[in-house]
C-alpha cells in the first residue's frame, strides 16, 4: 500500500467514527506526534522517574498479569 492509499484508508476510517471523544483523542494523538517542541521535565517528574528507576533496580515491580488482575478486582468495586 502506497502513501496515497494509506492516507485514503485513514480518511475513510476517520469519517466513519461517530464518537466525539474518540475523534478528540485521535486529534490529540496526531497533534502530539507532529509536535517537535522540546519537552521540559519538571522537578516532580524527575523525582517520579528517579523513584521508578530505584524501584525497578530493587525488584519492586509487578508483572503485567498481576496488574491486570488488580485492575479487574478494582473495577468490580
N, C-alpha and C positions, 0 to 999 in steps of 0.2 A: 504494500500500500504506500503510495507516494504522499508527499506533504499535502497536496491539494485534496486528496481523498481523505486523509486524516482530518483535515480541517472541516470538510463537509460532514464527515461522520460525527465529529464533535458538535457541530452546529445542530445537526439533526437530534442528537441526544439532548442537548440543552433545550431546544424548542419543545421537546416532549415533557420536560419537567414542569409540573404544575405546583409543586410545593415551594412557597415563597422562602421558607427557611433554607431548604436545600440550595435554592438559587443564590441566596445571600452567602451561604457557606462556600459555594463554588466560586463566586466572585471574589470573596475574601482570599481564597486559596490562590486564584490566578493573580491577584494583586500582590500577594506575598511573594510568589515565585518571580514576579517581574521586578520587585523592589531590590535594587542593588546597593542601597544605602548601608552604611556601616552601623551595625547594632552595638550600642554601648551597654555593657553589662553593669548592672547596679551592684552596690556592695552587698545587698541582701541576696542577690542572685549568685554572686561569687561565694558567699558564705554557704548557701544551699548546695552549690556544686562541690565545694570542699567537703562538706558533711557527707554528701552522697559518695564521693570518692573514698572517704575514710570507711564508710560502711561497707562498700564493695571490697576494699582491701582487707577488711576484717571478717569477711564472710557473712555480714549481716544483710543477707539478701533472701528473697523468697523466689521459688520457681514460678513460672507463669501459671502452671496448673494450680498451685496453692492460691495465688492471687485471684484467679478466675473463680475458684471455689468460695473464697471470702466474699467476692463481689456478689455471687449468687445468693449467699446467705444474707448479705446486707440488703439486697433488693427484696428479699422475702419479708422484711420487717415493715 
